[in-house]
Amino acid sequence: MATSLYNLLQEHKVVIPIVQRDYAQGRQIGKAPVIRKVFLNALRKALKDKSNPPLELDFVYGYIRVNKIDEATTKSFIPLDGQQRLTTLFLLHWFVAVKENKLEEAQECLKKFTYETRHSSKVFCEKLVEFSPTDLNKSIKSTITNEPWFFTSWKNDPTVSSMLTMLDAIQEKFMDVDDVWPFLTSDEPKIVFHLLPMEKLGLPDDLYIKMNSRGKELTDFEHFKSRFSEILTKDKADIFNNKIDKDWSDLFWNLYKEQNSKDIAKLVDSGFLRFFSYITDVLIFKNNIVIEDHDDEFEVYKRVYAEIENVNFLFSSLDVFQQINLENPSFFEELFYVNSDEFDKNKTRLFFSNPSANLFKKCADSYDSSNRTNLFSIGEQLMLFACLEHLINESAEINTRVRTLRNLITNSEDTVRKENMPTLLHSVTQIILNNSIDNDTKFNTRQADEERAKQEFIRVNETIKETIYRLEDHHLLQGCIAIFKMEEELYKYAKAFLKIFINTCNYDKISRALLCFGDYSQKYDWRKRLGNHTHSVWRELFTPSQRRGDFDQTHAAVYSLLSFFIQNPTTDLKAVISDAIDTFTQQIDKPKDWKYYYIKYSEFRKNEEGFYYWRDPNKQYEAIMMRRTTLGGFHWSPFLYAIKNRIGDNLVLENYGAPLFLVNGHASLRIKNWNIGFKIEAIDEESQGLLNTLRQLNLVDSNDIIRVKQNDEGFDIEDRVEKGINIISEILALDVPPPNIPDSMSADVLTE
């Protein structure tokens, strides 16, 4: 029998029994917010569009309790299933009655709805029916909780708390819907349910109560299965319902059956839902389907899978992996590898964060687009899509084509982004099915040009393919080999490179050796960067980018170093460095630029992120060594830093570009590194006497500068670090008499 809540209340009281759980649709955790949103959307749609047929809310089970008091007989309906829907409808009736000035006529009927679960819930329902807020533009929840009749302790009643949340949600959803009351209360209501008394079920009341109170809540997966099949056409729903519990279930079971878990079934269900979400998102991007943030997930599914082609793609994706699971379970391991010592020219190395060769399983383990950072990255999403395109369409040359794709992905970090997914997915399809890179691709255009050049070079020089693949799979190159020239002797340079840049290489020695052949640094805006002790920085230096300058000089220095090793195969980095330094010892007047000091002195290499800065590029010796990426971090003159470190006592060097302070007795001098030498300054009158002594000893010139010998081009021809150490050591050895100063003189002069 189909009826409405209003019609039910006209004939019966509705009493939520004590055996029932608390009202839950207003909770703010778990699936409740989603269920609330879906239910209210359905109610709004039925009540706003008057042309729609009535919304049927399925069955409401319960029994009729008859009470006789004196001559009066009352009938109460006790719901055992349907409590949540009935309570939401009760709250909706109250809100509409208030909004449309119908509360007075509705009160008698609405007072017949009550709760027995808690006394506070019962009283709240009574007070609510008697209350009519005057301003519906304010939060109903806030208004009610500020009323004198509302007890603060009621906030601890889960049912009352949920009702308040639901009232706010109803207010938000129905404020702009008018003339609703007739469609709730007429003989042809728009919201109905089928009332099924327990006596018609043939079950004892206590048995049904026991079943209902102890039953388990549907899991996310069971909830999904029951609703998703309703979206599909009958023939597709039949296929889905058949395979979801058989073939596709086996597919995900095989993924997790070996895992040490108390609940493998939960892993299986979660794995399926993550993969389903991935496929759904792919289809949204491929078809440019517009999704709003407030859209419920099943509304999204309805929109996506309204197209039969999208249903077919989902089913095909699951089917091909089920087939692979049966016929070639090592498919991914034959296509990809992770560790450097597993190189195989027929496989492609993956460089993603926490990489796994089995992209399908990683997707099932970790795909979650709702997280700010999806643990299954966009690059991995594109690679898995490539595998699907290959398996579904049986494309050719998959090993070569996924390598090309890997190269493009790892070198397009600026453009491999969510907003570019529609175009990126199209490019993946073109690469996998047609071995073609779109001219308007969102992948890095420079890398795309390199891929075309490599393909042509390999076509003409087939024997060089394995060499190129080894370079592409190197952790510092990751698909980009722009640091090399496409030439017949590439294999020689590759061999030298692979010998030097091993996983355990000494980057400090490599950096110094490279500087022996030229300035390999690159320009980052106003700074310059050299290699440091991390792989990531060296990978940046070996990968050209429009955001950085001077890649050509990096290329030239690397090639010069590799050429030297090709010509001198028995040498090593240590010998290269020591030979370079020895030439300055043998040729005393040999010009010493900043690279000489960087190579020789370890103190010059405290630039932990690799950065140096020159305020005036024409004054190379006035360099600033940066510990981090900005001048907000520690930074120093590397010359002063080296002198301070090697002398130690009686010298002070602070951390933010400060000069060096020398303390001899009660005298203090400020020392600055200038391009022509070291500028000496007395910090107070008492220290001026020491500076005068330096002039008399000719340790400084008339401008109080310790001059460094330079040639006509402005290059040092004597080691300024050594000279600074020698002169400053002499100053510290001078016997400076104590000045006649008051005992109260501050000792803070060093910070002036």
Secondary structure as UniProt FT lines:
FT   STRAND          2..3
FT   HELIX           5..11
FT   STRAND          13..16
FT   TURN            18..19
FT   TURN            25..26
FT   TURN            30..31
FT   HELIX           32..48
FT   TURN            50..51
FT   STRAND          55..69
FT   TURN            70..71
FT   STRAND          72..81
FT   HELIX           83..99
FT   TURN            100..101
FT   HELIX           103..110
FT   TURN            111..112
FT   STRAND          113..115
FT   HELIX           119..130
FT   TURN            136..137
FT   HELIX           140..145
FT   TURN            148..149
FT   HELIX           152..156
FT   HELIX           158..174
FT   TURN            175..176
FT   HELIX           181..185
FT   STRAND          191..197
FT   HELIX           198..200
FT   TURN            201..202
FT   HELIX           205..214
FT   HELIX           220..231
FT   HELIX           234..244
FT   TURN            245..246
FT   HELIX           247..256
FT   TURN            257..258
FT   HELIX           264..286
FT   TURN            287..288
FT   TURN            293..294
FT   HELIX           297..304
FT   TURN            305..306
FT   HELIX           308..327
FT   TURN            329..330
FT   HELIX           331..335
FT   STRAND          336..337
FT   HELIX           340..342
FT   TURN            345..346
FT   STRAND          348..349
FT   HELIX           359..366
FT   TURN            369..370
FT   HELIX           378..393
FT   HELIX           398..410
FT   TURN            413..415
FT   HELIX           418..420
FT   HELIX           421..434
FT   TURN            439..440
FT   HELIX           445..460
FT   HELIX           462..464
FT   HELIX           465..472
FT   TURN            475..479
FT   TURN            482..483
FT   TURN            488..489
FT   HELIX           490..500
FT   TURN            503..504
FT   HELIX           507..515
FT   TURN            516..517
FT   STRAND          522..524
FT   TURN            525..526
FT   STRAND          527..529
FT   HELIX           535..541
FT   TURN            546..547
FT   HELIX           551..567
FT   TURN            569..570
FT   HELIX           573..586
FT   TURN            588..589
FT   HELIX           594..600
FT   HELIX           602..605
FT   TURN            608..609
FT   STRAND          611..614
FT   TURN            617..618
FT   TURN            620..621
FT   STRAND          623..626
FT   TURN            631..632
FT   STRAND          635..636
FT   HELIX           638..647
FT   TURN            649..650
FT   STRAND          651..653
FT   STRAND          660..664
FT   TURN            665..666
FT   STRAND          667..674
FT   TURN            675..676
FT   STRAND          677..682
FT   HELIX           685..696
FT   TURN            697..698
FT   TURN            702..703
FT   STRAND          705..707
FT   TURN            712..713
FT   HELIX           720..733
FT   TURN            743..744
FT   HELIX           748..751
//
